[in-house]
Amino acid sequence: MAPFFVKNRRDGSRLLSTVLVIATAGLIRFDHPFGRLLFLAASAISLYWGYCYGRLEH
């Protein structure tokens, strides 16, 4: 099974910044149910990827 995160910091930072932009878009439209769902899902992924990014060595 493939991991849910990359093995280097450069690609990890790209993934993390992308999901933070998506979470921000969901936060802007938080009054809509889809915006809430988008924000919550992207936030959960960004927390996990932030944890994984912090554990990378190079």
NORSULHU-V447930 format. One record per residue. RES is the residue in one small letter. PHI is phi in degrees with one decimal (none if undefined). PSI is psi in whole degrees, 0 to 359 (none if undefined). D_LAST is the distance of its C-alpha to the last C-alpha in Angstrom with 2 decimals. Layout:
BEGIN
res: (RES & RES)
phi: (PHI & PHI)
psi: (PSI & PSI)
d_last: (D_LAST & D_LAST)
END
This chain:
BEGIN
res: (m & a & p & f & f & v & k & n & r & r & d & g & s & r & l & l & s & t & v & l & v & i & a & t & a & g & l & i & r & f & d & h & p & f & g & r & l & l & f & l & a & a & s & a & i & s & l & y & w & g & y & c & y & g & r & l & e & h)
phi: (none & -75.6 & -69.0 & -91.7 & -149.4 & -82.2 & -104.9 & -132.7 & -69.8 & -63.5 & -69.5 & -64.5 & -67.9 & -64.4 & -61.6 & -64.3 & -68.0 & -64.9 & -70.6 & -70.2 & -66.0 & -65.1 & -63.9 & -65.2 & -62.9 & -67.4 & -69.1 & -63.5 & -103.1 & -66.5 & -73.5 & -98.5 & -57.9 & -67.4 & -64.2 & -62.3 & -63.2 & -62.0 & -63.3 & -65.8 & -67.2 & -66.6 & -65.9 & -63.6 & -64.9 & -67.5 & -64.3 & -65.2 & -67.7 & -64.0 & -63.6 & -65.0 & -64.2 & -66.9 & -88.1 & -72.1 & -96.6 & -138.0)
psi: (136 & 143 & 159 & 10 & 158 & 174 & 3 & 156 & 327 & 309 & 328 & 320 & 326 & 314 & 315 & 317 & 325 & 315 & 333 & 325 & 319 & 319 & 323 & 320 & 320 & 326 & 325 & 321 & 40 & 341 & 344 & 143 & 322 & 325 & 319 & 315 & 316 & 315 & 314 & 318 & 314 & 325 & 318 & 317 & 319 & 326 & 316 & 313 & 328 & 320 & 315 & 321 & 321 & 336 & 350 & 144 & 331 & none)
d_last: (22.73 & 19.72 & 17.11 & 17.53 & 13.94 & 11.36 & 8.41 & 5.96 & 5.89 & 8.65 & 10.89 & 10.41 & 11.66 & 14.39 & 15.53 & 15.67 & 17.63 & 19.90 & 20.86 & 21.57 & 23.89 & 25.61 & 26.08 & 27.62 & 29.96 & 31.06 & 31.63 & 33.82 & 35.95 & 35.95 & 39.75 & 39.64 & 38.89 & 36.40 & 34.60 & 34.41 & 33.10 & 30.46 & 29.36 & 29.26 & 27.38 & 24.75 & 24.41 & 23.93 & 21.23 & 19.43 & 19.64 & 18.19 & 15.32 & 14.72 & 14.64 & 12.22 & 9.86 & 10.23 & 9.40 & 5.88 & 3.80 & 0.00)
END
